[in-house]
Amino acid sequence: QELSVTPVVIDEKAKPRDILKETITITNTSSRKLTLYPSVNNVRPADGEEAFRSAQGSDDLADSLANWIELSRGVIELGPGEEKIVPFVIRINQNAVAGSYHARISFSDGNTRDAAQARPDLASLTVNLEVQADVKEIMQLNAFTTDNVVFTGDDVLFKFQLQNIGNQEPQPKGEIRIY
């Protein structure tokens, strides 16, 4: 192993529009100089890695962790035994669909990006991100009335008005007890 990457897995939870700041520490464990080129690819759990493609529109941005990761794709030179911290940012798209996303950040060695990408990766890490739905289940009681002023007997008719002030379609249920 010529290159060490820590951490090997980054697990995060976030909501649309969140910005997460992360770092990767890479260490040259070989006795030669490494010329590294980072790359980011989505990983689909069903069928594995998918080559990176730039988002063509807002629909592509809504479900592509690789497009949310901002990492300098420039060359990184590491001397023997040298260690560098590589910062990156995850900007969750405002239209992100709730769910789990996976991406792989890998580093390959070569004189040019094309040469590096033609060779096997020296090291990689996995980024797992759970986009949480921005759920607000809130009901508000706006009115609670009856037509009667005096109550006799066991049956009384009450009227109530509920308002949904959340962002979900709730199914209210329960009982009202008056003593």
C-alpha positions as CSV (number, residue, x, y, z in Angstrom):
1,Q,0.0,0.0,0.0
2,E,1.5,3.3,-1.1
3,L,-1.2,5.7,0.1
4,S,-3.2,5.8,3.3
5,V,-6.5,7.7,3.5
6,T,-8.4,8.5,6.8
7,P,-11.2,8.2,7.5
8,V,-12.1,5.4,5.2
9,V,-15.9,6.0,5.7
10,I,-17.7,9.3,6.3
11,D,-21.3,8.9,7.5
12,E,-23.5,12.0,7.7
13,K,-27.1,13.0,8.0
14,A,-28.4,16.3,6.6
15,K,-31.4,18.1,5.2
16,P,-31.7,19.8,1.8
17,R,-29.7,23.1,1.7
18,D,-27.3,22.0,4.5
19,I,-23.6,22.5,4.0
20,L,-21.2,20.0,5.6
21,K,-17.5,20.7,5.8
22,E,-15.3,17.6,5.8
23,T,-11.6,16.7,5.6
24,I,-9.6,13.7,4.4
25,T,-6.0,13.0,5.6
26,I,-3.8,11.4,2.9
27,T,-0.4,10.0,3.7
28,N,2.3,8.8,1.3
29,T,3.5,5.5,2.8
30,S,5.8,4.8,-0.1
31,S,9.4,5.7,-0.6
32,R,8.7,7.6,-3.9
33,K,6.9,10.9,-4.8
34,L,3.2,10.5,-5.6
35,T,1.3,12.6,-8.1
36,L,-2.3,12.1,-7.2
37,Y,-5.5,13.0,-8.9
38,P,-8.7,12.8,-6.9
39,S,-12.0,11.7,-8.4
40,V,-15.6,11.4,-7.1
41,N,-18.2,8.9,-8.3
42,N,-21.7,8.0,-7.2
43,V,-22.1,4.5,-5.9
44,R,-25.5,3.0,-6.4
45,P,-26.2,0.2,-3.9
46,A,-28.1,-1.9,-6.5
47,D,-25.5,-2.0,-9.3
48,G,-22.2,-0.5,-7.9
49,E,-20.1,2.4,-9.0
50,E,-21.2,4.8,-11.6
51,A,-18.8,7.1,-13.4
52,F,-19.1,10.8,-12.5
53,R,-21.2,12.9,-14.8
54,S,-21.9,16.5,-14.4
55,A,-25.5,17.4,-13.6
56,Q,-27.4,18.5,-16.7
57,G,-30.2,20.1,-14.9
58,S,-32.0,20.4,-11.5
59,D,-33.4,16.8,-11.8
60,D,-29.8,15.5,-11.9
61,L,-28.8,17.6,-8.9
62,A,-31.7,16.3,-6.8
63,D,-30.2,12.8,-6.4
64,S,-26.4,12.9,-7.1
65,L,-24.1,13.0,-4.1
66,A,-21.1,13.2,-6.4
67,N,-22.4,16.5,-7.7
68,W,-22.9,17.9,-4.2
69,I,-19.3,17.2,-3.2
70,E,-17.0,20.1,-3.9
71,L,-13.4,18.8,-3.9
72,S,-10.5,20.3,-5.7
73,R,-9.8,18.0,-8.6
74,G,-6.3,19.5,-9.1
75,V,-3.1,17.5,-8.7
76,I,-1.8,16.7,-5.2
77,E,1.9,16.0,-4.9
78,L,3.1,14.0,-1.9
79,G,6.7,13.3,-1.1
80,P,7.7,10.1,0.7
81,G,6.1,10.0,4.1
82,E,4.4,13.3,3.5
83,E,0.8,13.9,4.9
84,K,-1.8,16.4,3.6
85,I,-5.2,17.3,4.7
86,V,-7.7,17.6,1.9
87,P,-10.8,19.7,2.7
88,F,-14.0,19.3,0.9
89,V,-17.6,20.5,1.2
90,I,-20.9,18.7,0.7
91,R,-23.6,21.1,-0.4
92,I,-26.9,19.3,-0.3
93,N,-29.1,20.5,-3.1
94,Q,-32.2,22.4,-2.2
95,N,-34.3,19.9,-4.2
96,A,-32.6,16.8,-2.7
97,V,-34.9,13.8,-2.5
98,A,-34.9,12.2,1.0
99,G,-33.0,8.9,1.1
100,S,-29.5,7.4,1.3
101,Y,-26.7,8.4,-1.0
102,H,-23.3,6.9,-1.5
103,A,-20.2,8.2,-3.2
104,R,-16.6,7.2,-3.5
105,I,-13.7,9.6,-3.4
106,S,-10.6,7.9,-4.9
107,F,-7.0,8.9,-5.5
108,S,-4.9,7.6,-8.4
109,D,-1.3,8.2,-9.3
110,G,0.0,9.3,-12.7
111,N,1.8,12.1,-14.6
112,T,-1.5,13.4,-16.0
113,R,-5.2,12.9,-15.0
114,D,-5.8,10.6,-18.0
115,A,-2.8,8.5,-17.1
116,A,-3.8,8.3,-13.4
117,Q,-7.4,7.4,-14.2
118,A,-6.2,4.6,-16.5
119,R,-4.5,3.0,-13.5
120,P,-6.1,1.4,-10.4
121,D,-6.8,3.6,-7.5
122,L,-4.2,3.8,-4.7
123,A,-6.8,4.5,-2.0
124,S,-10.4,5.5,-1.6
125,L,-13.0,6.4,0.9
126,T,-16.8,6.1,1.0
127,V,-19.1,8.9,1.8
128,N,-22.6,7.9,3.0
129,L,-25.2,10.6,3.3
130,E,-28.7,10.3,4.6
131,V,-30.9,13.1,3.4
132,Q,-33.6,13.6,5.8
133,A,-37.0,14.8,4.8
134,D,-37.9,18.2,6.2
135,V,-41.1,16.9,7.9
136,K,-43.2,19.2,10.0
137,E,-46.4,17.5,11.3
138,I,-48.2,20.3,13.1
139,M,-51.9,20.7,13.6
140,Q,-53.6,23.7,15.2
141,L,-57.0,23.8,16.8
142,N,-58.6,27.0,15.5
143,A,-62.2,26.6,16.9
144,F,-64.0,24.5,19.5
145,T,-67.6,25.4,20.0
146,T,-71.1,24.2,20.7
147,D,-74.6,25.5,19.9
148,N,-75.8,24.9,23.4
149,V,-75.3,27.1,26.5
150,V,-76.8,24.6,28.9
151,F,-76.2,20.9,28.5
152,T,-78.8,18.2,29.5
153,G,-78.5,14.6,28.9
154,D,-75.6,12.5,27.6
155,D,-75.4,13.7,24.0
156,V,-73.8,17.0,23.2
157,L,-72.7,18.2,19.8
158,F,-69.3,20.0,19.6
159,K,-67.8,21.6,16.5
160,F,-64.1,22.0,16.0
161,Q,-61.8,23.3,13.3
162,L,-58.3,22.0,12.7
163,Q,-55.7,23.6,10.5
164,N,-52.7,21.9,9.1
165,I,-49.8,24.3,9.5
166,G,-47.1,21.6,8.8
167,N,-45.9,20.4,5.4
168,Q,-47.3,16.8,5.6
169,E,-50.8,15.5,4.9
170,P,-51.7,14.2,8.4
171,Q,-54.5,11.8,9.3
172,P,-55.6,13.2,12.7
173,K,-57.3,10.7,15.0
174,G,-58.0,10.5,18.7
175,E,-60.7,11.3,21.1
176,I,-61.8,14.4,23.0
177,R,-62.9,13.9,26.7
178,I,-64.6,16.7,28.5
179,Y,-65.3,16.5,32.3
